[in-house]
Amino acid sequence: MAVLGKAPAPRCAAYSSFLDAQGLAIDQGIALFFPAPHSYTGEDVLELQGHGGTAVLQLVLQRCFELGARIAQPGEFTQRAFLNDKLDLAQAEGVADLIDATTSQAARSALRSLQGEFSREIHQLVKELIQLRMLVEAMLDFPEEEIEVPDNVRRSAQLGLVSKGLEKILKLAQQGSLLREGAHIVLVGQPNVGKSSLLNRLSGEDIALVSEIPGTTRDAIRQAIQIGGVPLHIIDTAGLRVTQDIVEQMGIARTHSAMKKADAILILLDATQGMSLDDRKILDDLPSGIPRLLVFNKVDLLGQPAYAEQQGSECHIYLSAKTGSGMEILRDKLLALIGWHQEAGVFMARERHVRALLAAREHLQLAANEMGRAEIFAEELRLAQEFLNSITGEFTPDDLLGEIFSRFCIGK
């Protein structure tokens, strides 16, 4: 505590001078000392709150360096907390997600993960899985002992409970992943159908240039918005048509590339023209397997109100980007299209969490098919548990830990 001249009382704010090597005051402020293990990292932590300013801050830092301190690596504080069992891996990732949250809904979900709601759900599921594994593996390891052998009906019932619990967690995790990652929505259609106008209306500002001249948009224009707390990345693309303009051809090529990577596609059409042969060709050329909405713009020119209708597997929305009529209908349909529905208790989840849950589900399904072969049944349960444990960090390769914590801001 040479920088203070004395050790402050634990967990009490103390007004103090910050001293240089000669004992002269560099600055004055608040010092907070958190002795191990009662700190964020589980180690001794000294927090200094000074007046700020580049020069005085550098002097205080330099004094700390002279005493053996160094700049923390990205994510080091949270990594130390994880290694000292103050946080599990899912909670540690919740710290970064809370910092990076772009919507209030995402922030609340990240806080739930940080507070351990996600981890508790995983731990409970693992506990139930272990109980089932104990019954089966005890029979395999000690066949000569008088151990109760679970019959197939009982094993199937217990496996069903575990699978049901996993489906519940997976559902919440997929919603949490949407909150964290958002969804990429691509606007496509012929030139001059109102894609740029729709982007401007969704974003609430004039992001894209609007003109009656076809082919105005040559390159993809990206804008981040939020609907109901869910972040969406809207991409306005070049109009799709046959053209000899080399620059416009490049823009159209980028449109096709963006569609292949999209989470959903909005196809804009002119309501005054209806579905044309060129529109039908655009629909036929769309990548398969990507959710889509057909949006008929310019209903104001027809004097019609905005509405939505289901035609077979396709949803058709009639609106006016110019007047804003029908935009709420579009927003609601967009959220439904990407799979969002308001759930109580959604926690933040990452792609690796969802992948781990999907892999665990697959092994549980394989286990259900091997009920008659106890050895294989037990192995599938073990593999499912390993994937679940990887979420909280109870079984995680060192290179994965390094990748996770390197994405934190400096020090945090």
C-alpha positions as MATLAB code, in Angstrom:
seq = 'MAVLGKAPAPRCAAYSSFLDAQGLAIDQGIALFFPAPHSYTGEDVLELQGHGGTAVLQLVLQRCFELGARIAQPGEFTQRAFLNDKLDLAQAEGVADLIDATTSQAARSALRSLQGEFSREIHQLVKELIQLRMLVEAMLDFPEEEIEVPDNVRRSAQLGLVSKGLEKILKLAQQGSLLREGAHIVLVGQPNVGKSSLLNRLSGEDIALVSEIPGTTRDAIRQAIQIGGVPLHIIDTAGLRVTQDIVEQMGIARTHSAMKKADAILILLDATQGMSLDDRKILDDLPSGIPRLLVFNKVDLLGQPAYAEQQGSECHIYLSAKTGSGMEILRDKLLALIGWHQEAGVFMARERHVRALLAAREHLQLAANEMGRAEIFAEELRLAQEFLNSITGEFTPDDLLGEIFSRFCIGK';
ca = [
       0.000    0.000    0.000;
       3.003    2.283   -0.586;
       0.952    4.479   -2.939;
      -1.276    5.402    0.036;
       1.293    5.298    2.821;
      -0.889    2.900    4.794;
      -3.409    0.116    4.348;
      -7.029    1.373    4.327;
      -9.712   -0.437    6.279;
     -11.292   -3.289    4.273;
     -14.417   -2.410    2.265;
     -14.522    1.180    3.531;
     -14.168    4.272    1.376;
     -11.171    6.256    2.640;
     -10.182    9.741    1.528;
      -6.454    9.625    0.917;
      -3.482   11.152   -0.889;
      -1.827    9.150   -3.660;
       1.914    9.398   -3.050;
       4.982    9.294   -5.312;
       8.314    7.626   -4.445;
       9.339   10.625   -2.314;
       6.098   10.580   -0.352;
       4.721   13.679   -2.072;
       1.067   13.812   -3.067;
       0.323   13.172   -6.758;
      -3.442   13.416   -6.339;
      -6.135   13.017   -3.714;
      -9.209   10.807   -3.903;
     -11.034    7.757   -2.643;
      -9.302    4.443   -1.918;
     -11.235    1.180   -1.567;
      -9.517   -2.016   -0.435;
     -11.177   -5.408   -0.992;
      -9.134   -8.214    0.650;
      -9.366  -11.730   -0.758;
     -11.600  -13.597   -1.189;
     -14.240  -10.863   -0.944;
     -13.570   -9.100   -4.222;
     -14.641   -9.378   -7.840;
     -11.586  -11.482   -8.748;
     -11.305  -13.320   -5.423;
      -7.886  -11.695   -4.877;
      -6.715   -8.574   -3.034;
      -8.008   -5.554   -4.968;
      -7.214   -1.872   -4.417;
      -9.400    0.662   -6.225;
      -8.255    4.284   -6.535;
     -10.697    7.017   -7.573;
      -8.877   10.236   -8.417;
      -9.759   13.532  -10.062;
      -8.945   12.284  -13.514;
      -7.123   14.162  -16.233;
      -4.464   12.693  -18.494;
      -1.362   14.025  -16.698;
      -2.322   13.156  -13.121;
      -3.659    9.753  -14.178;
      -0.374    8.925  -15.903;
       1.579    9.938  -12.792;
      -0.531    7.650  -10.572;
      -0.203    4.797  -13.071;
       3.549    5.303  -13.291;
       3.827    5.055   -9.520;
       1.830    1.819   -9.573;
       4.155    0.449  -12.264;
       7.181    1.325  -10.128;
       5.644   -0.768   -7.358;
       5.259   -3.801   -9.630;
       1.814   -3.344  -11.168;
       1.101   -3.775  -14.875;
      -1.729   -3.053  -17.326;
      -4.392   -5.767  -17.209;
      -4.930   -7.885  -20.306;
      -8.336   -7.850  -22.064;
     -10.797   -9.704  -19.864;
      -8.177  -10.460  -17.199;
     -10.234   -9.405  -14.181;
     -13.155  -11.574  -15.240;
     -10.813  -14.425  -16.192;
      -9.275  -14.293  -12.712;
     -12.787  -14.303  -11.213;
     -13.569  -17.415  -13.275;
     -10.331  -19.186  -12.322;
     -10.931  -18.358   -8.640;
     -14.488  -19.786   -8.790;
     -16.160  -16.418   -8.292;
     -17.998  -16.817  -11.604;
     -18.604  -19.717  -13.927;
     -17.994  -19.343  -17.659;
     -21.588  -18.482  -18.577;
     -21.618  -15.737  -15.928;
     -18.255  -14.430  -17.115;
     -19.581  -14.146  -20.655;
     -22.602  -12.349  -19.190;
     -20.249   -9.559  -18.056;
     -19.082   -8.920  -21.618;
     -22.624   -9.243  -22.960;
     -23.906   -6.701  -20.428;
     -21.224   -4.238  -21.537;
     -21.967   -4.831  -25.223;
     -25.781   -4.856  -24.922;
     -27.356   -2.556  -27.515;
     -30.929   -2.649  -26.206;
     -32.509   -2.509  -22.758;
     -34.005   -5.963  -23.308;
     -30.557   -7.359  -24.116;
     -29.093   -5.676  -21.024;
     -31.724   -7.235  -18.763;
     -31.112  -10.672  -20.252;
     -27.334  -10.299  -19.895;
     -27.810   -9.332  -16.255;
     -29.820  -12.527  -15.680;
     -26.914  -14.540  -17.080;
     -24.435  -12.611  -14.931;
     -26.550  -13.258  -11.843;
     -26.429  -16.981  -12.598;
     -29.947  -17.790  -13.864;
     -28.635  -19.527  -16.991;
     -26.009  -21.426  -14.978;
     -28.549  -22.595  -12.399;
     -30.766  -24.001  -15.145;
     -27.788  -25.878  -16.635;
     -26.630  -27.159  -13.237;
     -30.104  -28.484  -12.417;
     -30.284  -30.262  -15.755;
     -26.825  -31.779  -15.235;
     -27.860  -32.917  -11.748;
     -30.860  -34.776  -13.170;
     -28.692  -36.275  -15.900;
     -26.128  -37.452  -13.341;
     -28.837  -39.191  -11.337;
     -29.860  -41.141  -14.424;
     -26.226  -41.922  -15.271;
     -25.580  -43.189  -11.730;
     -28.337  -45.752  -12.019;
     -27.117  -47.085  -15.346;
     -23.355  -46.973  -14.734;
     -23.597  -48.553  -11.300;
     -25.209  -51.554  -12.938;
     -22.413  -51.680  -15.559;
     -19.484  -51.181  -13.160;
     -20.671  -53.439  -10.350;
     -22.685  -56.241  -11.931;
     -21.994  -58.592   -9.009;
     -23.526  -56.214   -6.463;
     -27.190  -56.162   -5.554;
     -27.945  -52.845   -7.188;
     -31.398  -51.935   -8.299;
     -31.489  -52.224  -12.073;
     -33.665  -49.540  -13.633;
     -36.056  -50.997  -16.128;
     -36.583  -49.456  -19.549;
     -39.842  -47.793  -18.534;
     -38.234  -46.004  -15.611;
     -35.164  -45.021  -17.625;
     -37.356  -43.744  -20.431;
     -39.428  -41.646  -18.026;
     -36.333  -40.092  -16.421;
     -34.765  -39.456  -19.816;
     -38.002  -37.790  -20.902;
     -37.843  -35.394  -17.947;
     -34.251  -34.462  -18.785;
     -35.104  -33.941  -22.439;
     -38.090  -31.779  -21.539;
     -35.903  -29.618  -19.307;
     -33.317  -29.253  -22.047;
     -35.952  -28.156  -24.573;
     -37.087  -25.424  -22.187;
     -33.526  -24.129  -21.733;
     -32.824  -24.346  -25.472;
     -35.911  -22.301  -26.246;
     -34.826  -19.534  -23.850;
     -31.234  -19.707  -25.087;
     -32.307  -19.279  -28.711;
     -34.279  -16.183  -27.724;
     -31.274  -14.903  -25.790;
     -29.027  -15.514  -28.779;
     -31.341  -13.354  -30.876;
     -31.038  -10.557  -28.310;
     -27.264  -10.774  -28.397;
     -26.576  -11.344  -32.076;
     -29.646   -9.744  -33.634;
     -30.860  -10.809  -37.073;
     -29.781   -9.730  -40.552;
     -32.700   -8.675  -42.742;
     -32.123   -8.058  -46.446;
     -34.433   -5.856  -48.546;
     -34.679   -6.991  -52.165;
     -36.884   -6.163  -55.111;
     -36.965   -4.406  -58.436;
     -35.644   -0.844  -58.720;
     -37.931    1.952  -57.529;
     -40.292   -0.183  -55.442;
     -39.433    1.719  -52.250;
     -36.671   -0.267  -50.540;
     -34.774    2.860  -49.503;
     -37.970    4.533  -48.324;
     -38.800    1.484  -46.227;
     -35.298    1.461  -44.708;
     -35.634    5.122  -43.800;
     -39.059    4.515  -42.273;
     -37.803    1.548  -40.203;
     -34.748    3.435  -38.961;
     -36.609    6.687  -38.297;
     -34.068    8.769  -40.227;
     -32.958    9.460  -43.802;
     -30.251    6.841  -44.150;
     -30.710    5.945  -47.806;
     -31.033    8.259  -50.797;
     -34.561    8.176  -52.206;
     -35.060    8.966  -55.884;
     -37.535    8.193  -58.649;
     -34.597    7.299  -60.890;
     -34.234    3.475  -61.008;
     -30.863    2.096  -59.929;
     -30.071    4.852  -57.439;
     -28.875    2.347  -54.824;
     -25.680    0.781  -56.164;
     -24.233   -0.740  -52.993;
     -25.676   -2.311  -49.858;
     -26.657    0.170  -47.139;
     -26.664   -1.247  -43.607;
     -28.560    0.162  -40.653;
     -28.977   -1.206  -37.129;
     -32.433   -0.785  -35.597;
     -34.365   -2.389  -32.766;
     -37.906   -3.657  -32.631;
     -39.319   -4.573  -29.246;
     -35.811   -4.630  -27.779;
     -34.513   -7.040  -30.442;
     -31.585   -5.694  -32.514;
     -31.989   -6.032  -36.274;
     -29.462   -5.292  -39.000;
     -31.360   -4.056  -42.063;
     -29.573   -4.164  -45.408;
     -30.928   -2.143  -48.328;
     -29.636   -3.599  -51.596;
     -29.385   -2.640  -55.240;
     -32.565   -3.204  -57.237;
     -32.623   -6.486  -59.144;
     -32.949   -6.055  -62.892;
     -31.090   -6.693  -66.157;
     -28.669   -3.799  -66.718;
     -25.606   -2.939  -68.781;
     -24.255   -0.583  -66.135;
     -21.084   -2.242  -64.783;
     -21.303   -0.518  -61.387;
     -24.969   -1.466  -61.002;
     -24.112   -5.056  -61.974;
     -21.581   -5.145  -59.144;
     -24.249   -3.894  -56.751;
     -26.664   -6.598  -57.912;
     -23.965   -9.247  -57.396;
     -23.543   -8.002  -53.832;
     -27.307   -8.222  -53.363;
     -27.236  -11.938  -54.196;
     -24.281  -12.420  -51.830;
     -26.118  -10.631  -48.990;
     -29.222  -12.767  -49.486;
     -27.257  -15.986  -48.964;
     -26.104  -14.757  -45.542;
     -29.453  -13.317  -44.422;
     -31.557  -14.540  -41.519;
     -34.683  -13.286  -43.322;
     -35.537  -11.601  -46.624;
     -38.098   -8.866  -47.285;
     -39.209   -8.859  -50.921;
     -40.645   -5.478  -51.876;
     -43.180   -5.170  -54.670;
     -45.226   -2.312  -56.089;
     -48.833   -2.681  -54.908;
     -50.036   -0.656  -57.906;
     -48.511   -3.217  -60.292;
     -49.107   -6.437  -58.380;
     -46.953   -9.520  -58.871;
     -45.146   -9.178  -62.205;
     -43.106  -11.751  -64.137;
     -39.918   -9.966  -63.004;
     -41.087  -10.208  -59.385;
     -41.778  -13.890  -59.817;
     -38.273  -14.389  -61.224;
     -36.798  -12.665  -58.167;
     -38.793  -15.019  -55.928;
     -37.638  -18.063  -57.882;
     -33.986  -16.993  -57.550;
     -34.097  -16.484  -53.775;
     -31.987  -18.875  -51.663;
     -34.095  -21.730  -50.330;
     -34.575  -22.246  -46.623;
     -34.414  -18.562  -45.647;
     -37.636  -17.101  -44.159;
     -39.250  -14.413  -46.314;
     -41.986  -11.781  -46.295;
     -43.660  -10.281  -49.343;
     -44.246   -6.558  -48.829;
     -46.471   -4.686  -51.266;
     -45.598   -0.995  -51.004;
     -47.471    2.148  -52.150;
     -50.994    1.186  -51.029;
     -51.523    4.928  -50.465;
     -51.624    5.352  -54.244;
     -54.526    2.873  -54.346;
     -56.379    4.556  -51.486;
     -56.330    1.280  -49.534;
     -55.623    0.701  -45.824;
     -52.649   -1.363  -44.717;
     -53.274   -5.026  -43.952;
     -51.652   -8.476  -43.935;
     -52.916  -11.751  -45.341;
     -51.665  -15.303  -45.485;
     -51.540  -16.906  -48.912;
     -50.502  -20.493  -48.503;
     -47.063  -20.531  -46.889;
     -46.437  -16.873  -47.800;
     -47.361  -13.825  -45.747;
     -48.259  -10.753  -47.792;
     -48.154   -7.316  -46.178;
     -49.687   -4.260  -47.822;
     -48.347   -0.929  -46.550;
     -47.076    2.525  -47.456;
     -43.464    3.387  -46.676;
     -44.248    6.979  -47.630;
     -47.039    7.527  -45.076;
     -45.971    4.908  -42.525;
     -49.276    3.082  -42.699;
     -48.804   -0.612  -41.891;
     -45.353   -0.292  -40.316;
     -46.507   -1.788  -37.001;
     -47.880   -4.775  -38.893;
     -44.506   -5.173  -40.587;
     -42.590   -4.910  -37.302;
     -44.737   -7.591  -35.660;
     -44.397   -9.923  -38.644;
     -40.640   -9.357  -38.760;
     -40.222  -10.469  -35.152;
     -42.353  -13.543  -35.790;
     -40.363  -14.291  -38.961;
     -37.029  -14.464  -37.124;
     -38.535  -16.605  -34.367;
     -38.814  -14.018  -31.587;
     -41.593  -14.236  -29.038;
     -41.603  -12.533  -25.663;
     -40.562  -15.022  -22.993;
     -40.347  -14.461  -19.269;
     -36.866  -15.062  -17.889;
     -34.902  -14.961  -21.155;
     -31.177  -15.017  -20.414;
     -28.392  -13.946  -22.737;
     -26.884  -16.803  -24.723;
     -24.154  -17.108  -27.300;
     -23.903  -19.193  -30.422;
     -21.623  -21.673  -28.641;
     -24.249  -22.127  -25.920;
     -26.934  -22.922  -28.477;
     -24.613  -25.313  -30.323;
     -23.789  -27.102  -27.072;
     -27.471  -27.447  -26.187;
     -28.290  -28.768  -29.656;
     -25.456  -31.298  -29.404;
     -26.655  -32.399  -25.953;
     -30.179  -32.819  -27.329;
     -28.845  -34.952  -30.182;
     -27.053  -37.270  -27.737;
     -30.161  -37.563  -25.579;
     -32.127  -38.546  -28.678;
     -29.487  -41.142  -29.542;
     -29.655  -42.441  -25.977;
     -33.414  -42.889  -26.302;
     -32.785  -45.136  -29.328;
     -30.270  -47.277  -27.397;
     -32.395  -48.117  -24.375;
     -31.748  -51.818  -24.805;
     -27.944  -51.480  -24.915;
     -26.892  -50.089  -21.550;
     -23.264  -49.420  -22.474;
     -24.147  -47.236  -25.466;
     -27.015  -45.644  -23.555;
     -24.608  -44.645  -20.766;
     -22.047  -43.276  -23.233;
     -24.608  -41.058  -24.944;
     -25.646  -39.669  -21.560;
     -21.991  -38.946  -20.732;
     -21.483  -37.071  -24.004;
     -24.641  -35.038  -23.402;
     -23.363  -34.074  -19.963;
     -19.983  -32.991  -21.379;
     -21.664  -30.586  -23.772;
     -23.782  -29.136  -20.962;
     -20.709  -28.771  -18.724;
     -18.888  -26.885  -21.478;
     -21.460  -24.070  -21.159;
     -20.520  -23.279  -17.562;
     -16.836  -24.044  -18.046;
     -16.589  -27.201  -15.980;
     -15.102  -28.863  -19.044;
     -13.571  -26.333  -21.383;
     -10.310  -26.451  -23.405;
      -7.779  -23.745  -22.553;
      -7.806  -22.376  -26.098;
     -11.564  -21.753  -25.835;
     -11.049  -19.854  -22.574;
      -8.389  -17.675  -24.200;
     -10.665  -16.895  -27.139;
     -13.588  -15.976  -24.878;
     -11.698  -13.660  -22.518;
      -9.650  -11.995  -25.283;
     -12.874  -10.432  -26.587;
     -13.399   -8.418  -23.387;
     -12.464   -4.766  -23.121;
      -9.064   -3.956  -21.599;
      -8.889   -5.012  -17.969;
     -12.544   -5.949  -17.478;
];
